[in-house]
């Protein structure tokens, strides 16, 4: 039993539980933005289950492929694969099984939903991680596209197709990704450089990176506000969304005008809270 608990604890780290949970929340939010209150709990369970498996599987596959560079970075060298606590063969098999199960479940629930879930997994693993991550800092564009797929899939399932609100929600996540990733890449600039991973700070410098963060934050806030208006969000909730967006913009702009490592880290932390808070408002 203790051995099983230790193994589960290792895989909990391997799937990046916080990141997986945040992406899962966006998928549920996309569905509930059009189908709230929920009357079919079985459907909600299937959405959550298929997304959790697909997202977890793609994360494990990414960690499997990146185990060599993780071993070279101080921040990631203790990860289960990089530290040889889990064998590469075992991780690869687990990633494939989880991903396949998630996509098959999603397709069984709805073909369009399943196709979007598969597209997100494909862009994340093959375009972002395998093809571009080690070649160009613009790989984050594909990471952003894949990050926007869960909310797009959830909304498409709810309305029976694609609409402009689904596009706005997906774009909000896409534009939010640079705020999340670029603040992180500035904080661990030395680690990424040691691993040979091109980042915006190493390619264009810190000032251009901060400008990119500020611009992307503005665009993310605009898309999130547009989506809130599109789903008919009540004014009370819309005001809360405006407050969250204003705080994000304030931190992004202030970080540009008065750059510091402490402020950069606060922006990184708040960006996740902003996305989670915005998606919760979309749900309710």
C-alpha positions as CSV (number, residue, x, y, z in Angstrom):
1,X,0.0,0.0,0.0
2,X,2.8,2.4,0.9
3,X,4.5,1.6,-2.4
4,X,1.3,2.4,-4.3
5,X,0.9,5.7,-2.5
6,X,4.5,6.7,-3.3
7,X,3.9,5.8,-7.0
8,X,0.7,7.8,-7.1
9,X,2.5,10.7,-5.5
10,X,5.1,10.6,-8.2
11,X,2.6,10.5,-11.0
12,X,0.7,13.4,-9.3
13,X,3.8,15.4,-9.8
14,X,4.3,14.1,-13.3
15,X,0.9,15.4,-14.5
16,X,1.6,18.8,-13.1
17,X,-1.7,18.7,-11.0
18,X,-2.1,22.5,-10.7
19,X,-1.7,23.1,-14.4
20,X,-3.9,20.2,-15.3
21,X,-6.5,21.4,-12.8
22,X,-6.5,24.9,-14.3
23,X,-7.0,23.6,-17.9
24,X,-9.7,21.3,-16.7
25,X,-11.5,24.3,-15.1
26,X,-11.4,26.1,-18.4
27,X,-13.0,23.2,-20.2
28,X,-15.8,22.9,-17.6
29,X,-16.2,26.7,-17.7
30,X,-16.6,26.6,-21.5
31,X,-19.4,24.0,-21.2
32,X,-21.2,25.7,-18.2
33,X,-21.0,29.1,-19.9
34,X,-23.9,27.9,-22.0
35,X,-25.3,25.0,-19.9
36,X,-25.7,26.3,-16.3
37,X,-27.3,25.1,-14.2
38,X,-26.3,21.6,-15.0
39,X,-29.1,19.0,-15.3
40,X,-27.1,16.1,-16.7
41,X,-24.4,15.2,-14.2
42,X,-23.3,12.2,-16.3
43,X,-22.3,14.6,-19.1
44,X,-20.4,16.8,-16.8
45,X,-18.6,13.8,-15.4
46,X,-17.7,12.7,-18.9
47,X,-16.3,16.1,-19.8
48,X,-14.2,16.3,-16.6
49,X,-13.0,12.7,-16.9
50,X,-12.1,12.8,-20.6
51,X,-10.3,16.2,-20.3
52,X,-8.4,15.1,-17.2
53,X,-7.2,12.0,-18.9
54,X,-6.2,13.7,-22.1
55,X,-4.5,16.7,-20.4
56,X,-2.7,14.4,-17.9
57,X,-1.6,12.1,-20.7
58,X,-0.2,14.9,-22.8
59,X,1.6,16.3,-19.8
60,X,3.2,13.0,-19.1
61,X,4.3,12.6,-22.7
62,X,5.8,16.1,-22.6
63,X,7.7,15.3,-19.4
64,X,8.9,12.0,-21.0
65,X,10.3,13.9,-24.0
66,X,11.8,16.7,-22.0
67,X,13.4,14.5,-19.3
68,X,16.9,15.3,-20.6
69,X,16.6,19.0,-20.4
70,X,14.8,18.7,-17.1
71,X,17.8,16.9,-15.7
72,X,20.0,19.9,-16.7
73,X,17.9,22.5,-14.9
74,X,18.0,23.1,-11.1
75,X,14.3,23.9,-11.0
76,X,13.3,20.6,-12.6
77,X,16.1,18.1,-11.9
78,X,14.1,16.5,-9.0
79,X,11.1,15.7,-11.2
80,X,10.3,11.9,-11.2
81,X,11.6,11.3,-14.7
82,X,14.6,13.5,-14.5
83,X,15.7,12.0,-11.2
84,X,15.0,8.4,-12.5
85,X,12.3,7.7,-9.9
86,X,10.1,6.6,-12.8
87,X,11.5,4.8,-15.8
88,X,11.1,6.4,-19.3
89,X,9.4,3.3,-20.6
90,X,6.8,3.3,-17.8
91,X,6.1,7.0,-18.3
92,X,5.7,6.7,-22.0
93,X,3.3,3.8,-21.7
94,X,1.3,5.7,-19.1
95,X,1.2,8.8,-21.2
96,X,0.0,7.0,-24.2
97,X,-2.7,5.1,-22.3
98,X,-4.0,8.2,-20.5
99,X,-4.0,10.3,-23.7
100,X,-5.7,7.5,-25.8
101,X,-8.3,6.9,-23.1
102,X,-9.1,10.6,-22.8
103,X,-9.5,11.1,-26.5
104,X,-11.6,8.0,-27.0
105,X,-13.9,9.0,-24.2
106,X,-14.2,12.5,-25.6
107,X,-15.0,11.2,-29.1
108,X,-17.6,8.8,-27.6
109,X,-19.2,11.8,-25.8
110,X,-19.3,13.9,-29.0
111,X,-17.3,13.8,-32.2
112,X,-16.6,17.6,-32.4
113,X,-15.7,17.7,-28.7
114,X,-13.4,14.7,-29.2
115,X,-11.8,16.3,-32.3
116,X,-11.0,19.5,-30.5
117,X,-9.6,17.6,-27.5
118,X,-7.4,15.6,-29.9
119,X,-6.2,18.7,-31.6
120,X,-5.2,20.2,-28.3
121,X,-3.2,17.2,-27.4
122,X,-1.6,17.0,-30.9
123,X,-0.6,20.7,-30.9
124,X,0.8,20.4,-27.3
125,X,2.9,17.3,-27.7
126,X,4.0,17.3,-31.4
127,X,4.0,21.0,-32.4
128,X,5.0,22.6,-29.2
129,X,7.2,20.1,-27.3
130,X,8.7,17.9,-30.0
131,X,9.0,20.2,-33.0
132,X,9.4,23.8,-31.7
133,X,10.2,24.1,-28.0
134,X,14.0,23.5,-28.5
135,X,14.1,25.6,-31.7
136,X,12.3,28.9,-31.2
137,X,10.9,31.0,-28.4
138,X,7.7,31.4,-30.5
139,X,6.8,27.8,-29.6
140,X,4.7,29.4,-26.9
141,X,2.2,30.4,-29.6
142,X,1.4,26.7,-30.2
143,X,1.4,26.1,-26.4
144,X,-1.2,28.9,-26.2
145,X,-3.3,27.4,-29.0
146,X,-3.3,24.0,-27.3
147,X,-4.1,25.7,-23.9
148,X,-7.2,27.2,-25.5
149,X,-8.6,23.9,-26.7
150,X,-10.3,22.7,-23.5
151,X,-12.5,25.8,-23.1
152,X,-13.2,25.7,-26.9
153,X,-14.2,22.0,-26.6
154,X,-16.4,22.6,-23.7
155,X,-18.2,25.5,-25.3
156,X,-18.6,23.6,-28.6
157,X,-20.2,20.7,-26.8
158,X,-22.6,23.0,-25.0
159,X,-23.9,24.9,-28.0
160,X,-23.6,22.0,-30.5
161,X,-21.0,23.8,-32.7
162,X,-18.6,26.7,-32.8
163,X,-19.7,30.3,-32.0
164,X,-17.9,33.6,-31.6
165,X,-18.0,33.3,-27.8
166,X,-16.1,30.0,-28.0
167,X,-13.5,31.8,-30.2
168,X,-13.3,34.7,-27.7
169,X,-12.8,32.3,-24.7
170,X,-10.1,30.4,-26.6
171,X,-8.3,33.6,-27.6
172,X,-8.5,34.8,-24.0
173,X,-6.5,31.7,-23.0
174,X,-4.1,32.1,-25.9
175,X,-3.3,35.7,-25.0
176,X,-3.1,34.8,-21.3
177,X,-0.4,32.2,-22.0
178,X,2.5,34.7,-22.6
179,X,1.7,36.4,-19.2
180,X,1.9,33.1,-17.5
181,X,4.9,31.6,-19.4
182,X,7.1,34.7,-20.0
183,X,7.0,35.8,-16.4
184,X,8.2,32.3,-15.5
185,X,10.9,32.3,-18.2
186,X,12.2,35.6,-16.8
187,X,12.3,34.2,-13.3
188,X,14.2,31.1,-14.4
189,X,16.2,32.7,-17.2
190,X,19.4,31.0,-16.1
191,X,17.9,27.6,-16.0
192,X,16.5,27.8,-19.5
193,X,19.8,29.1,-20.8
194,X,21.7,26.3,-19.2
195,X,19.3,23.8,-20.8
196,X,19.6,25.4,-24.3
197,X,15.9,26.3,-24.5
198,X,15.3,29.6,-26.4
199,X,13.1,32.0,-24.5
200,X,11.8,35.5,-25.1
201,X,14.3,37.0,-22.5
202,X,17.3,35.2,-24.1
203,X,16.2,36.1,-27.7
204,X,14.8,39.6,-27.4
205,X,15.8,40.8,-23.9
206,X,13.8,41.5,-20.8
207,X,12.3,44.8,-21.8
208,X,10.7,43.4,-25.0
209,X,9.5,40.5,-23.0
210,X,7.8,42.8,-20.5
211,X,6.2,44.7,-23.3
212,X,4.9,41.5,-24.8
213,X,3.4,40.5,-21.4
214,X,1.7,43.9,-21.1
215,X,0.2,43.7,-24.6
216,X,-0.9,40.1,-24.2
217,X,-2.5,40.9,-20.8
218,X,-4.6,43.7,-22.5
219,X,-5.7,41.4,-25.2
220,X,-6.5,38.6,-22.8
221,X,-8.6,41.0,-20.7
222,X,-10.5,42.3,-23.7
223,X,-11.3,38.8,-25.0
224,X,-12.4,37.7,-21.5
225,X,-14.6,40.7,-21.2
226,X,-16.1,40.2,-24.7
227,X,-16.8,36.5,-23.8
228,X,-18.5,37.6,-20.5
229,X,-20.7,40.0,-22.4
230,X,-21.4,37.3,-25.0
231,X,-22.7,34.8,-22.5
232,X,-24.9,37.4,-20.9
233,X,-23.0,37.7,-17.7
234,X,-24.9,39.7,-15.1
235,X,-23.5,43.1,-14.3
236,X,-22.4,42.1,-10.7
237,X,-20.3,39.3,-12.1
238,X,-19.1,41.4,-15.0
239,X,-17.8,44.0,-12.5
240,X,-15.8,41.4,-10.7
241,X,-14.3,40.3,-14.0
242,X,-13.4,44.0,-14.7
243,X,-11.7,44.2,-11.3
244,X,-9.7,41.0,-12.0
245,X,-8.7,42.3,-15.4
246,X,-7.7,45.7,-14.0
247,X,-5.4,44.1,-11.4
248,X,-3.8,42.0,-14.1
249,X,-3.2,45.0,-16.3
250,X,-1.9,47.1,-13.4
251,X,0.7,44.4,-12.5
252,X,1.7,43.9,-16.1
253,X,2.1,47.7,-16.8
254,X,3.8,48.4,-13.4
255,X,6.2,45.5,-14.0
256,X,7.1,47.2,-17.3
257,X,7.6,50.6,-15.7
258,X,9.2,49.4,-12.4
259,X,10.7,46.0,-13.2
260,X,11.8,43.8,-10.3
261,X,12.0,40.1,-9.7
262,X,9.5,40.3,-6.8
263,X,6.9,42.1,-8.9
264,X,7.5,39.7,-11.8
265,X,6.8,36.7,-9.5
266,X,3.6,38.3,-8.2
267,X,2.4,38.8,-11.8
268,X,3.2,35.1,-12.5
269,X,1.2,34.0,-9.4
270,X,-1.7,36.4,-10.1
271,X,-2.0,35.4,-13.7
272,X,-3.1,31.9,-12.6
273,X,-5.5,33.3,-10.1
274,X,-6.9,35.6,-12.8
275,X,-7.6,32.8,-15.2
276,X,-9.1,30.6,-12.5
277,X,-11.2,33.4,-11.1
278,X,-12.4,34.5,-14.6
279,X,-13.4,30.9,-15.5
280,X,-15.3,30.5,-12.2
281,X,-17.2,33.7,-13.0
282,X,-18.1,32.2,-16.4
283,X,-19.4,29.1,-14.7
284,X,-21.7,30.9,-12.2
